[in-house]
Every structure is written in C-alpha cells, then in structure tokens.
C-alpha cells in the first residue's frame, strides 16, 4: 500500500520538474539564498553581497580553518567568465549593449547589487563588482574587479573583466570578492532521518524527497549532497525517480 501511495505522488509530481543552469541555494540559514549553483560545472558561488565592504585581504584571512569562509577559495577570472556564460551573459568590455538585459539584471540581483555613480552614457546604474585572481599581471596589491552593470532604461547593460582594479587592502561596499567551491558528487538518496542520514535507503527517504519537491521542506547542504542524484543542483522528479528505483528494485 505504501508503495502505491508513493507511486501516486510521483505521478502528480511530473509537472513540477524544473531544470536550470544557475540556481539559488541557501548558505547558512534556510531561505537566505546566498549561494548560486552552476549545474554545468558543479561549482557553488557565494553571493558578492556577503563579501561587500570587506577588503580582499580580510576575505583571504578568513579562508582558513575556523574562518568565516572556511572551505571556499578565490575564483579566477576565467571561472567567473564561465559562470557568466552559463547565465547567458557575454563580456562586452565596457560596451553598452541591449541584447542581454534580463540575464544581467537577474545575475546582478542574485549576486548582490549596488548603485554605480560615474560620468558616461548613464550617470547612475546598478552593478555588482567582484575581485578575482588571474588576468593580465597587476601589482601585488591589486586585483581585477569584474563588472556586471545594467542601466535604468531597462535596455542597456555593460560587462567587463579587465577594466576596474582595486587595492586588496581597502574595503568598499562596491568591491566584493568572488568565492567558489567545487562540489563533489556523493549523492546516494539517503535523506532520512532529516539531517541525520542513517545509511539506509527506504521509503522514508522517498517521502522526504517528495516533501522537498513539493516545497514542504527546505533543502540544505546535506540534503543536496545526498539527494541531488544527477548533480544538476536541484532535488526534483528526476532525483526522486532514481531514489525510488533504489528502494523498490
């Protein structure tokens, strides 16, 4: 009977399956949406809003054991360009264009926007700027700061990888640091009991997967690690079907 109930619920979930290239995840608390997961690279990105108003040196000092950013590392310029690409964004190197407004607006909003004031085509705009490793050689105290900007006209955007630089010792609300993690693939479907997997895959794990898909529970890092069976950054119908196959084989 329990198998029949689960199968019926699975049938109802077919219309809820979702795919995405760059998706939101939670970092420290449920619902904080401070992470972006790139399903194409299996890399997790910390929102730039987290490191805003922190100097690059301060961020680096918190990367070690016991630091605020333990487990994270500095991202390279090429890695950020790849993230942009997977979000549908090209690097225009400061040229204003009108073909990627929704994509830039979306990523800026999710990473953490600040207001830009400068002379030019648009004196005021919304942007996010993050420091990276690599790129053309700079002095030891400088880093390239990669820019995503959208204008208030609802049409124009501008991006750049090698225009802005910033001093690693100076904190600014406008200059953040890109931090990234590469997530290992360890998913096995073991979701129950909640937050305490017991190394057994059974109907309790199937039911938790259903609850996650229906939005009745909010997945954390542990649930993604065990329940994201295909590594696409989601716990959805595809994962549920794989967990069910293990249980009812």
Backbone bond lengths (Angstrom), bond angles and torsions (degrees), N, CA, C in turn:
res aa  C-N    CA-C-N  psi(-1)  N-CA   C-N-CA  omega(-1)  CA-C   N-CA-C  phi
1 X - - - 1.465 - - 1.533 111.91 -
2 X 1.356 116.35 -43.40 1.452 119.41 -179.10 1.526 110.66 -63.44
3 X 1.351 115.55 -36.72 1.458 119.09 177.63 1.522 110.68 -62.76
4 X 1.327 116.87 -40.43 1.455 120.53 179.95 1.520 111.43 -64.76
5 X 1.330 116.29 -39.47 1.472 120.61 178.44 1.523 110.23 -62.88
6 X 1.328 116.17 -45.69 1.457 120.29 179.90 1.521 110.49 -62.09
7 X 1.356 116.71 -43.32 1.451 120.04 179.72 1.519 111.64 -62.40
8 X 1.336 116.60 -37.20 1.465 120.27 178.04 1.521 110.95 -65.16
9 X 1.336 116.33 -41.67 1.464 120.21 177.98 1.515 111.22 -64.43
10 X 1.326 116.77 -39.48 1.452 120.25 177.91 1.519 110.88 -59.37
11 X 1.316 116.67 -42.56 1.464 121.07 179.48 1.518 111.36 -60.00
12 X 1.334 116.02 -40.44 1.457 120.32 -179.98 1.520 112.61 -67.79
13 X 1.332 116.93 -20.13 1.460 120.39 -174.33 1.520 113.63 -89.13
14 X 1.324 119.62 -5.38 1.449 120.55 -174.69 1.520 112.24 -57.08
15 X 1.321 117.67 -36.89 1.457 120.72 -177.44 1.516 112.80 -76.52
16 X 1.347 117.84 -4.98 1.457 120.43 -176.48 1.517 113.19 -100.23
17 X 1.297 118.38 -1.50 1.458 120.21 -179.26 1.524 109.98 -65.58
18 X 1.337 116.66 136.40 1.457 122.01 -176.37 1.523 108.93 -135.33
19 X 1.317 116.46 142.66 1.454 120.12 173.80 1.515 108.52 -124.83
20 X 1.323 116.67 152.99 1.449 120.98 -178.55 1.521 108.50 -162.02
21 X 1.334 116.65 151.58 1.455 120.52 179.92 1.526 111.16 -85.78
22 X 1.334 117.19 -44.38 1.467 121.85 -179.38 1.520 107.28 -128.08
23 X 1.333 116.72 114.80 1.459 120.37 -172.54 1.517 111.25 -123.14
24 X 1.338 115.92 157.89 1.459 122.03 178.69 1.522 110.74 -81.57
25 X 1.330 115.30 142.61 1.458 122.41 170.79 1.527 108.13 -138.36
26 X 1.335 116.10 164.66 1.461 121.24 179.30 1.525 110.37 -90.81
27 X 1.327 115.12 151.28 1.462 121.14 -179.02 1.524 111.44 -103.48
28 X 1.332 117.74 -74.43 1.459 121.51 -173.87 1.520 113.33 -104.15
29 X 1.333 117.01 -32.43 1.456 120.68 -178.70 1.520 109.46 -132.21
30 X 1.304 115.91 152.41 1.453 121.47 179.87 1.525 110.41 -60.15
31 X 1.324 115.83 126.27 1.454 120.77 177.07 1.509 115.54 88.40
32 X 1.367 118.90 2.47 1.466 118.32 -177.57 1.532 112.30 -76.26
33 X 1.329 118.03 -21.28 1.476 122.98 176.45 1.525 112.01 48.67
34 X 1.318 116.08 45.21 1.461 121.45 -178.87 1.523 113.26 -93.85
35 X 1.339 117.63 4.78 1.453 121.59 -178.75 1.521 110.69 -123.53
36 X 1.327 115.11 149.85 1.454 122.26 168.98 1.521 107.54 -120.39
37 X 1.333 116.31 131.54 1.461 120.75 178.60 1.515 108.94 -111.38
38 X 1.342 115.60 121.42 1.458 121.76 178.64 1.524 107.64 -92.06
39 X 1.322 115.79 108.64 1.458 120.05 -174.88 1.521 112.47 -69.18
40 X 1.326 118.10 -20.38 1.459 120.96 -178.64 1.518 112.18 -76.65
41 X 1.334 117.39 -29.33 1.465 121.20 -176.74 1.520 113.13 -113.95
42 X 1.332 117.17 -7.58 1.467 122.17 -174.78 1.530 111.27 60.98
43 X 1.332 115.09 34.82 1.465 120.83 -179.54 1.520 109.73 -112.55
44 X 1.328 114.87 139.52 1.454 122.37 179.92 1.525 108.68 -109.44
45 X 1.342 115.54 131.59 1.466 122.59 -175.47 1.525 110.15 -113.58
46 X 1.326 116.44 134.98 1.456 121.19 175.66 1.523 108.77 -85.04
47 X 1.332 116.41 133.96 1.462 119.83 179.86 1.527 110.76 -55.39
48 X 1.323 115.89 142.21 1.460 120.17 179.03 1.519 112.18 -66.92
49 X 1.320 117.35 -21.20 1.465 119.78 177.65 1.523 112.08 -61.59
50 X 1.333 116.79 -25.81 1.472 120.82 -178.14 1.518 111.03 -69.97
51 X 1.336 117.58 -38.35 1.472 120.62 -177.56 1.525 112.70 -99.10
52 X 1.335 117.71 4.29 1.464 120.46 175.63 1.523 109.50 -63.02
53 X 1.320 115.54 143.78 1.464 122.72 -179.81 1.534 112.28 66.33
54 X 1.345 116.71 20.27 1.461 123.01 172.46 1.525 107.44 -121.33
55 X 1.315 117.63 132.77 1.456 118.96 177.03 1.527 109.59 -66.66
56 X 1.321 115.85 156.63 1.459 120.76 177.17 1.530 110.19 -59.42
57 X 1.320 116.89 -39.87 1.466 120.59 178.77 1.531 111.24 -61.19
58 X 1.328 116.79 -39.64 1.466 120.32 178.65 1.521 110.93 -65.34
59 X 1.316 116.47 -41.39 1.461 120.11 177.45 1.525 110.23 -61.02
60 X 1.328 116.97 -46.81 1.464 121.26 -179.46 1.523 111.11 -60.22
61 X 1.328 116.71 -39.65 1.467 120.39 -179.18 1.517 112.41 -67.22
62 X 1.329 117.21 -15.35 1.469 121.53 -179.93 1.524 113.23 -103.26
63 X 1.340 117.65 11.57 1.454 120.79 179.89 1.526 112.89 -84.66
64 X 1.329 116.89 -18.18 1.458 120.79 -175.60 1.516 113.49 -79.53
65 X 1.333 115.02 -177.99 1.463 121.86 -179.81 1.526 110.07 -59.06
66 X 1.328 115.88 128.23 1.455 121.30 -179.59 1.505 114.55 86.59
67 X 1.346 117.50 -7.69 1.459 121.03 179.64 1.516 112.01 -80.19
68 X 1.312 115.79 165.55 1.463 121.12 -179.19 1.523 111.39 -59.61
69 X 1.338 116.47 -32.09 1.461 120.83 -176.23 1.529 112.32 -112.00
70 X 1.308 116.15 31.50 1.463 119.93 175.97 1.533 109.45 -56.96
71 X 1.324 115.31 134.14 1.459 120.05 -179.81 1.517 113.98 93.31
72 X 1.323 117.12 -9.35 1.461 121.86 177.62 1.521 109.59 -101.30
73 X 1.327 116.08 164.24 1.464 121.24 174.57 1.516 109.58 -140.42
74 X 1.337 115.67 164.24 1.456 120.92 177.80 1.524 110.02 -71.84
75 X 1.314 116.83 138.05 1.461 122.17 179.68 1.522 110.29 -88.67
76 X 1.320 115.75 153.03 1.455 121.03 177.01 1.523 110.59 -94.46
77 X 1.311 114.40 163.70 1.457 120.17 178.04 1.526 111.10 -59.15
78 X 1.322 117.56 -43.20 1.468 120.80 -179.43 1.526 111.82 -65.13
79 X 1.339 117.32 -36.36 1.463 120.32 178.83 1.519 111.10 -65.58
80 X 1.327 117.05 -39.53 1.469 120.02 178.58 1.527 110.31 -68.42
81 X 1.325 117.37 -40.08 1.464 119.93 176.02 1.525 110.93 -59.65
82 X 1.333 116.74 -36.41 1.463 120.50 177.64 1.521 110.89 -68.01
83 X 1.345 117.15 -40.83 1.461 120.50 175.32 1.517 110.37 -59.14
84 X 1.330 116.35 -47.93 1.463 120.29 178.28 1.529 110.57 -56.26
85 X 1.310 116.39 -45.35 1.457 120.93 -178.40 1.525 111.46 -59.93
86 X 1.336 116.22 -42.03 1.461 119.95 -179.73 1.525 111.94 -71.42
87 X 1.335 116.67 -18.77 1.460 121.01 174.11 1.528 111.57 -91.02
88 X 1.348 117.07 4.02 1.457 121.20 177.63 1.513 114.58 85.35
89 X 1.354 116.74 23.27 1.466 121.32 -173.80 1.526 110.31 -117.18
90 X 1.330 116.89 134.10 1.457 122.25 175.17 1.528 109.77 -105.02
91 X 1.328 116.01 155.83 1.456 121.40 177.75 1.526 109.40 -86.54
92 X 1.326 117.19 117.02 1.470 121.37 -178.28 1.523 112.54 -100.21
93 X 1.316 117.61 -1.35 1.479 122.77 -179.24 1.527 111.72 45.47
94 X 1.328 113.82 58.64 1.465 123.77 170.71 1.525 114.62 79.87
95 X 1.318 119.12 1.93 1.463 120.90 176.35 1.523 108.49 -84.91
96 X 1.341 115.70 128.22 1.457 119.32 177.11 1.523 109.42 -73.74
97 X 1.333 117.47 130.23 1.463 122.76 -179.65 1.527 108.77 -132.75
98 X 1.330 115.92 164.19 1.468 120.12 -176.47 1.531 112.98 -118.93
99 X 1.336 118.63 9.99 1.467 119.99 -173.72 1.529 114.56 -98.50
100 X 1.346 119.28 -0.06 1.458 118.37 -177.49 1.535 112.35 -140.80
101 X 1.335 114.90 35.44 1.465 118.58 -176.20 1.525 112.27 -62.63
102 X 1.334 118.24 -48.92 1.463 119.82 -176.09 1.529 111.18 -63.36
103 X 1.331 117.39 -37.83 1.457 120.98 -179.38 1.527 111.78 -67.54
104 X 1.334 117.34 -45.32 1.468 120.60 179.64 1.522 110.42 -67.77
105 X 1.329 116.46 -44.76 1.461 120.66 178.21 1.531 110.54 -55.80
106 X 1.327 116.43 -45.09 1.463 121.20 -178.54 1.523 111.86 -63.06
107 X 1.342 117.14 -48.16 1.463 119.31 -176.60 1.522 111.81 -69.60
108 X 1.331 117.77 -39.32 1.465 120.75 176.46 1.527 110.37 -59.89
109 X 1.318 116.35 -45.62 1.462 121.56 -179.18 1.521 110.88 -61.21
110 X 1.312 117.33 -39.78 1.462 120.88 -177.23 1.524 112.58 -78.24
111 X 1.336 117.45 -31.58 1.464 120.09 179.09 1.529 111.79 -78.91
112 X 1.326 117.09 -31.89 1.465 120.66 -179.90 1.510 111.34 125.16
113 X 1.339 118.60 98.44 1.462 121.99 -175.28 1.527 113.74 -82.25
114 X 1.334 115.09 150.29 1.461 122.74 168.33 1.526 107.27 -133.20
115 X 1.324 116.49 167.01 1.464 120.91 -177.15 1.522 110.71 -95.01
116 X 1.328 115.92 131.51 1.459 122.30 -179.99 1.524 109.65 -99.13
117 X 1.326 116.02 133.47 1.466 122.30 174.32 1.528 107.94 -124.30
118 X 1.339 117.64 115.21 1.464 119.81 175.62 1.521 108.85 -164.64
119 X 1.317 116.19 159.52 1.453 120.42 178.45 1.522 109.95 -73.86
120 X 1.331 115.58 145.52 1.456 119.84 179.75 1.506 110.85 151.69
121 X 1.315 116.26 -160.19 1.461 121.46 -178.89 1.520 111.16 -58.81
122 X 1.351 116.11 -39.47 1.458 121.56 175.41 1.527 108.01 -126.94
123 X 1.320 116.39 117.88 1.465 120.10 -177.95 1.527 112.22 -73.57
124 X 1.339 115.72 -26.82 1.460 121.24 178.73 1.524 107.96 -129.18
125 X 1.307 115.88 132.46 1.460 120.66 177.92 1.524 107.99 -152.34
126 X 1.317 116.59 177.38 1.465 122.08 179.56 1.520 108.60 -114.11
127 X 1.330 115.67 130.72 1.460 117.59 -176.79 1.524 110.85 -145.50
128 X 1.331 114.35 171.21 1.453 122.12 167.75 1.519 106.62 -139.31
129 X 1.325 116.58 137.31 1.464 121.85 -173.77 1.522 108.78 -132.59
130 X 1.344 116.60 126.82 1.454 120.69 -178.20 1.514 112.41 -130.04
131 X 1.329 116.48 135.31 1.466 121.69 178.63 1.518 110.88 -78.13
132 X 1.336 115.45 147.09 1.459 121.75 -176.16 1.530 109.86 -138.28
133 X 1.338 114.46 167.42 1.458 121.16 172.48 1.522 108.84 -93.34
134 X 1.335 116.43 159.36 1.458 120.66 176.29 1.511 112.59 84.78
135 X 1.332 115.63 -167.68 1.446 120.84 -175.18 1.514 110.73 87.02
136 X 1.317 116.13 -172.15 1.459 120.86 178.28 1.524 110.25 -59.65
137 X 1.327 115.96 146.28 1.468 120.94 -173.78 1.522 111.42 -64.62
138 X 1.334 115.61 131.68 1.459 123.34 175.75 1.528 109.35 -119.38
139 X 1.311 116.83 178.36 1.460 119.87 173.78 1.527 108.83 -68.74
140 X 1.341 118.65 158.44 1.465 120.65 -177.71 1.523 114.51 -58.93
141 X 1.332 117.37 -21.95 1.464 120.10 -177.46 1.524 113.03 -96.13
142 X 1.338 117.86 8.70 1.461 121.32 -178.79 1.527 111.22 -120.89
143 X 1.332 115.75 154.47 1.452 122.71 171.49 1.533 108.71 -138.02
144 X 1.338 115.42 149.11 1.454 118.83 171.70 1.525 108.90 -69.03
145 X 1.330 115.51 140.93 1.463 121.73 179.93 1.529 107.42 -119.76
146 X 1.323 116.00 111.21 1.459 121.74 -173.18 1.528 110.73 -84.52
147 X 1.321 115.40 134.10 1.472 122.47 -168.75 1.523 112.41 -112.90
148 X 1.331 114.86 135.46 1.468 122.90 166.74 1.519 106.66 -123.89
149 X 1.332 117.94 123.31 1.463 121.36 -175.11 1.520 110.64 -137.04
150 X 1.338 115.57 136.74 1.469 118.61 170.99 1.532 109.63 -125.75
151 X 1.323 115.04 144.00 1.461 122.41 -174.98 1.524 111.18 -87.33
152 X 1.343 116.98 162.22 1.470 120.02 -179.39 1.522 113.87 -75.43
153 X 1.349 118.27 -4.17 1.464 119.79 -178.69 1.526 112.99 -80.45
154 X 1.345 117.36 -5.73 1.443 120.35 179.78 1.510 114.17 76.65
155 X 1.325 117.50 11.56 1.463 121.57 -177.52 1.530 113.11 -129.20
156 X 1.318 117.04 -46.84 1.454 121.46 -168.67 1.528 113.42 -91.13
157 X 1.333 114.61 142.32 1.461 121.64 172.73 1.525 109.11 -137.09
158 X 1.333 113.98 162.45 1.463 120.59 178.76 1.521 107.98 -145.52
159 X 1.318 117.08 137.70 1.465 121.28 176.32 1.523 108.70 -132.92
160 X 1.317 116.17 154.93 1.466 119.42 176.30 1.518 109.82 -158.21
161 X 1.340 114.76 146.27 1.459 121.57 177.56 1.515 112.09 -111.12
162 X 1.328 116.92 -24.20 1.474 120.58 -172.61 1.519 111.85 -135.85
163 X 1.322 115.78 49.06 1.468 119.95 175.14 1.522 110.79 -119.73
164 X 1.325 117.13 -58.70 1.453 120.89 -179.35 1.525 111.06 -80.23
165 X 1.319 116.07 141.30 1.464 122.23 168.35 1.525 108.09 -128.49
166 X 1.336 115.83 159.01 1.460 119.03 -179.68 1.523 109.71 -146.50
167 X 1.332 115.73 149.29 1.465 122.59 179.77 1.523 109.88 -75.10
168 X 1.336 117.22 131.62 1.461 121.43 -175.66 1.523 112.95 -67.45
169 X 1.317 117.45 -16.02 1.459 119.99 -177.29 1.512 114.73 -98.15
170 X 1.324 117.63 -0.62 1.465 121.50 -175.13 1.526 110.51 -109.83
171 X 1.323 116.59 129.06 1.464 122.05 177.05 1.521 109.54 -89.57
172 X 1.324 116.32 139.94 1.458 121.79 177.96 1.514 108.88 -150.81
173 X 1.311 116.20 142.56 1.458 120.69 176.52 1.526 111.59 -62.22
174 X 1.354 116.15 -25.56 1.463 120.92 -174.83 1.530 113.60 -90.21
175 X 1.325 118.02 -13.25 1.463 120.50 -176.09 1.526 110.05 -120.42
176 X 1.314 115.01 111.20 1.463 122.33 179.28 1.526 109.14 -105.83
177 X 1.335 116.34 -173.74 1.460 122.04 177.48 1.522 108.85 -130.35
178 X 1.320 116.32 128.67 1.459 120.83 177.17 1.523 110.10 -73.41
179 X 1.344 116.23 123.88 1.457 122.44 175.23 1.526 109.20 -121.09
180 X 1.339 116.29 144.46 1.458 120.84 -173.15 1.523 110.48 -142.72
181 X 1.328 115.85 154.29 1.460 123.90 171.73 1.529 108.14 -131.26
182 X 1.321 116.46 145.58 1.461 121.06 169.86 1.513 107.33 -102.05
183 X 1.323 116.82 122.48 1.458 122.17 -172.72 1.525 110.52 -91.88
184 X 1.333 117.97 121.84 1.471 120.01 177.64 1.524 111.14 -71.02
185 X 1.307 115.83 151.75 1.454 121.61 179.03 1.529 109.48 -89.14
186 X 1.339 117.21 105.04 1.469 120.30 -178.89 1.530 111.37 -130.12
187 X 1.317 117.17 12.62 1.464 120.34 -174.05 1.522 111.66 -63.24
188 X 1.341 116.05 133.18 1.473 121.01 177.36 1.524 112.79 -135.42
189 X 1.344 117.25 2.02 1.455 120.71 178.83 1.508 115.22 86.89
190 X 1.325 118.27 2.17 1.466 122.37 -176.41 1.530 109.55 -84.40
191 X 1.324 117.02 94.12 1.463 123.02 -175.46 1.525 113.35 -109.19
192 X 1.312 118.05 -13.75 1.465 121.42 -174.44 1.537 110.93 -118.41
193 X 1.344 114.43 149.70 1.466 128.68 -9.85 1.540 111.70 -62.50
194 X 1.298 116.26 161.18 1.464 121.97 -176.99 1.525 110.77 -56.82
195 X 1.328 116.36 126.77 1.468 124.84 179.82 1.527 113.39 65.06
196 X 1.336 118.42 6.73 1.471 121.83 178.44 1.535 109.94 -144.44
197 X 1.327 117.77 65.87 1.468 120.08 -178.25 1.527 111.43 -54.89
198 X 1.337 115.35 138.16 1.472 119.75 -172.62 1.526 113.70 -106.49
199 X 1.332 116.63 11.83 1.471 120.65 177.77 1.525 112.49 70.38
200 X 1.311 117.40 18.34 1.458 122.54 176.20 1.527 108.34 -125.57
201 X 1.330 116.17 133.44 1.459 120.35 179.49 1.522 107.61 -106.26
202 X 1.339 116.93 111.31 1.456 121.04 -177.18 1.526 109.99 -145.27
203 X 1.328 116.11 -167.77 1.469 119.69 -175.84 1.524 112.77 -64.16
204 X 1.322 117.79 -23.93 1.469 119.87 176.83 1.526 110.50 -63.40
205 X 1.328 117.05 -36.48 1.463 120.88 177.14 1.521 110.94 -69.31
206 X 1.344 116.57 -38.30 1.461 120.86 177.23 1.529 110.29 -61.93
207 X 1.318 116.92 -43.77 1.464 120.67 -178.24 1.524 111.79 -65.84
208 X 1.343 117.53 -37.48 1.462 119.43 176.81 1.524 110.06 -66.80
209 X 1.324 117.41 -39.39 1.463 120.12 177.00 1.527 110.56 -59.65
210 X 1.313 117.19 -41.84 1.467 121.48 177.73 1.528 110.58 -62.29
211 X 1.327 116.58 -44.32 1.467 120.68 178.74 1.529 111.27 -60.39
212 X 1.331 116.93 -39.62 1.464 120.88 178.75 1.523 111.05 -64.96
213 X 1.312 116.85 -42.80 1.467 120.75 -179.03 1.526 111.14 -66.63
214 X 1.322 116.58 -37.29 1.464 121.21 179.83 1.529 112.73 -77.88
215 X 1.331 117.19 -6.73 1.458 120.68 -179.03 1.509 113.79 81.45
216 X 1.331 117.82 14.56 1.459 121.75 179.57 1.525 112.00 -80.01
217 X 1.317 116.62 -19.71 1.465 122.95 172.54 1.522 108.16 -132.23
218 X 1.341 116.06 152.69 1.455 121.64 178.59 1.528 108.83 -103.85
219 X 1.335 118.92 119.31 1.465 119.98 -178.53 1.512 112.66 -71.90
220 X 1.329 115.14 140.44 1.452 121.69 172.12 1.517 109.78 -108.47
221 X 1.337 116.30 -169.10 1.464 120.64 -177.28 1.524 111.34 -59.24
222 X 1.341 117.00 -38.81 1.464 120.46 -178.18 1.522 111.06 -65.57
223 X 1.331 116.80 -40.96 1.457 120.33 -179.64 1.541 111.20 -67.81
224 X 1.330 116.16 -40.48 1.459 118.55 176.95 1.530 110.80 -63.51
225 X 1.329 116.79 -40.81 1.463 120.49 -177.98 1.519 111.76 -63.08
226 X 1.344 117.80 -37.48 1.462 121.45 -176.40 1.525 113.38 -95.72
227 X 1.335 117.50 -27.75 1.450 120.06 -171.53 1.511 116.44 -104.18
228 X 1.330 117.91 -14.61 1.463 120.83 179.54 1.528 108.20 -84.70
229 X 1.318 115.95 81.12 1.464 122.05 -168.62 1.528 113.39 -66.30
230 X 1.323 117.94 -31.53 1.460 119.77 -178.01 1.521 113.37 -104.92
231 X 1.354 117.21 6.00 1.454 121.09 173.48 1.505 115.54 67.04
232 X 1.345 117.82 29.78 1.461 119.53 179.81 1.519 112.98 -97.25
233 X 1.346 116.63 8.21 1.457 120.12 178.06 1.514 114.70 84.41
234 X 1.325 117.40 3.15 1.452 122.70 -179.74 1.525 109.86 -124.70
235 X 1.322 116.07 156.61 1.453 120.77 164.53 1.522 105.23 -113.67
236 X 1.325 115.75 104.56 1.454 120.70 -171.12 1.523 110.32 -137.62
237 X 1.312 115.57 -165.70 1.456 120.99 -175.08 1.526 112.34 -58.96
238 X 1.332 117.11 -37.72 1.460 120.18 -179.93 1.530 110.25 -60.31
239 X 1.338 116.72 -43.92 1.463 120.78 178.72 1.531 110.81 -66.33
240 X 1.336 115.67 -41.76 1.456 119.90 179.44 1.527 111.23 -58.94
241 X 1.318 116.84 -42.98 1.457 120.38 -179.73 1.526 111.45 -62.72
242 X 1.342 116.26 -37.11 1.464 119.22 179.09 1.525 111.42 -69.49
243 X 1.343 116.23 -40.65 1.467 119.68 178.07 1.526 109.77 -65.03
244 X 1.325 116.54 -42.55 1.458 120.72 178.75 1.530 111.00 -61.53
245 X 1.316 116.91 -37.35 1.458 120.36 -179.72 1.534 110.72 -63.81
246 X 1.352 115.45 -38.43 1.479 119.21 177.60 1.535 110.27 -64.55
247 X 1.326 115.63 -43.70 1.464 120.64 -175.34 1.519 112.18 -68.94
248 X 1.337 116.46 -43.77 1.463 119.84 -171.01 1.532 113.75 -103.30
249 X 1.319 116.93 14.21 1.467 118.55 -179.85 1.530 111.23 -68.20
